[in-house]
Amino acid sequence: MDIKEAFGARVKELRLQKKIKLSQEQLAADAGIDRTYMTSVENGKRNISIVNQEKIINALGVTLSKFFDSEIFNKKSRTSKSSSKRKQVNSNL
């Protein structure tokens, strides 16, 4: 799972955890972004800017530290494609 997928998975996890579950449409409206953009974020398809990260995290009603305090972001549990490529390049040297 790369960082875009991890971010999207965490957004979805928190969106569905709320006492009153938020739809993607409602979360997008609360964050001031388009619903289709929110869908692509949750699906790990967007290289989301830090500004939009902050908008989404604020709309979820959590702090940055709470958002990123998750096993989803544990480096051992996710593999970056670029990290894999670096290892392959370094092993070929």
C-alpha positions as a LaTeX table, in Angstrom:
\begin{tabular}{lrrr}
\hline
Residue & $x$ (\AA) & $y$ (\AA) & $z$ (\AA) \\
\hline
Met1 & 0.00 & 0.00 & 0.00 \\
Asp2 & 1.53 & 3.31 & $-1.03$ \\
Ile3 & 1.01 & 6.61 & 0.80 \\
Lys4 & $-1.88$ & 7.70 & $-1.45$ \\
Glu5 & $-3.72$ & 4.45 & $-0.76$ \\
Ala6 & $-2.93$ & 4.68 & 2.95 \\
Phe7 & $-4.25$ & 8.23 & 3.13 \\
Gly8 & $-7.44$ & 7.26 & 1.31 \\
Ala9 & $-7.99$ & 4.21 & 3.50 \\
Arg10 & $-7.62$ & 6.32 & 6.64 \\
Val11 & $-10.08$ & 8.92 & 5.34 \\
Lys12 & $-12.64$ & 6.20 & 4.64 \\
Glu13 & $-12.00$ & 4.51 & 7.99 \\
Leu14 & $-12.60$ & 7.74 & 9.93 \\
Arg15 & $-15.53$ & 8.82 & 7.76 \\
Leu16 & $-17.34$ & 5.59 & 8.55 \\
Gln17 & $-16.36$ & 5.57 & 12.27 \\
Lys18 & $-18.17$ & 8.77 & 13.11 \\
Lys19 & $-21.24$ & 8.40 & 15.34 \\
Ile20 & $-23.25$ & 9.88 & 12.49 \\
Lys21 & $-21.63$ & 8.26 & 9.47 \\
Leu22 & $-20.75$ & 10.76 & 6.77 \\
Ser23 & $-21.31$ & 10.06 & 3.11 \\
Gln24 & $-18.52$ & 10.91 & 0.71 \\
Glu25 & $-20.76$ & 13.67 & $-0.59$ \\
Gln26 & $-21.23$ & 15.21 & 2.87 \\
Leu27 & $-17.53$ & 14.95 & 3.75 \\
Ala28 & $-16.59$ & 16.54 & 0.42 \\
Ala29 & $-19.07$ & 19.38 & 1.03 \\
Asp30 & $-17.75$ & 19.91 & 4.57 \\
Ala31 & $-14.19$ & 20.00 & 3.22 \\
Gly32 & $-15.08$ & 22.28 & 0.32 \\
Ile33 & $-13.98$ & 19.87 & $-2.39$ \\
Asp34 & $-15.77$ & 18.00 & $-5.17$ \\
Arg35 & $-17.36$ & 14.62 & $-4.39$ \\
Thr36 & $-15.63$ & 12.93 & $-7.33$ \\
Tyr37 & $-12.29$ & 14.24 & $-6.05$ \\
Met38 & $-13.11$ & 12.73 & $-2.62$ \\
Thr39 & $-13.87$ & 9.38 & $-4.27$ \\
Ser40 & $-10.50$ & 9.36 & $-6.01$ \\
Val41 & $-8.76$ & 10.32 & $-2.75$ \\
Glu42 & $-10.37$ & 7.40 & $-0.90$ \\
Asn43 & $-9.42$ & 5.08 & $-3.76$ \\
Gly44 & $-5.77$ & 6.16 & $-3.53$ \\
Lys45 & $-5.79$ & 7.67 & $-7.02$ \\
Arg46 & $-4.89$ & 11.26 & $-6.08$ \\
Asn47 & $-1.56$ & 12.74 & $-5.14$ \\
Ile48 & $-3.37$ & 15.08 & $-2.77$ \\
Ser49 & $-1.92$ & 18.45 & $-1.79$ \\
Ile50 & $-1.20$ & 19.23 & 1.84 \\
Val51 & $-3.85$ & 21.96 & 1.68 \\
Asn52 & $-6.53$ & 19.45 & 0.66 \\
Gln53 & $-5.25$ & 16.99 & 3.26 \\
Glu54 & $-5.83$ & 19.63 & 5.91 \\
Lys55 & $-9.34$ & 20.42 & 4.58 \\
Ile56 & $-10.34$ & 16.74 & 4.70 \\
Ile57 & $-8.81$ & 16.10 & 8.11 \\
Asn58 & $-10.53$ & 19.19 & 9.53 \\
Ala59 & $-13.85$ & 18.10 & 8.01 \\
Leu60 & $-13.42$ & 14.72 & 9.72 \\
Gly61 & $-13.08$ & 16.59 & 13.01 \\
Val62 & $-9.75$ & 15.08 & 14.02 \\
Thr63 & $-6.29$ & 16.48 & 14.61 \\
Leu64 & $-3.39$ & 15.83 & 12.26 \\
Ser65 & $-1.71$ & 13.72 & 14.93 \\
Lys66 & $-4.85$ & 11.60 & 15.45 \\
Phe67 & $-5.29$ & 11.17 & 11.71 \\
Phe68 & $-1.74$ & 9.92 & 11.17 \\
Asp69 & $-1.66$ & 7.88 & 14.40 \\
Ser70 & $-2.75$ & 4.66 & 12.71 \\
Glu71 & $-1.26$ & 1.32 & 11.76 \\
Ile72 & $-2.15$ & 2.24 & 8.18 \\
Phe73 & 0.85 & 4.60 & 8.19 \\
Asn74 & 3.24 & 2.15 & 9.84 \\
Lys75 & 6.17 & 1.86 & 7.44 \\
Lys76 & 6.39 & $-1.88$ & 8.03 \\
Ser77 & 2.78 & $-2.38$ & 6.93 \\
Arg78 & 3.03 & $-0.46$ & 3.66 \\
Thr79 & 5.45 & $-0.62$ & 0.80 \\
Ser80 & 6.17 & 2.34 & $-1.38$ \\
Lys81 & 6.55 & 1.66 & $-5.09$ \\
Ser82 & 9.46 & 4.10 & $-5.27$ \\
Ser83 & 11.11 & 2.37 & $-2.29$ \\
Ser84 & 10.87 & $-0.96$ & $-4.09$ \\
Lys85 & 12.38 & 0.57 & $-7.22$ \\
Arg86 & 15.27 & 2.07 & $-5.19$ \\
Lys87 & 16.02 & $-1.33$ & $-3.64$ \\
Gln88 & 16.01 & $-2.92$ & $-7.08$ \\
Val89 & 18.32 & $-0.24$ & $-8.52$ \\
Asn90 & 20.68 & $-0.45$ & $-5.53$ \\
Ser91 & 20.89 & $-4.24$ & $-5.78$ \\
Asn92 & 21.86 & $-3.93$ & $-9.44$ \\
Leu93 & 24.79 & $-1.64$ & $-8.62$ \\
\hline
\end{tabular}
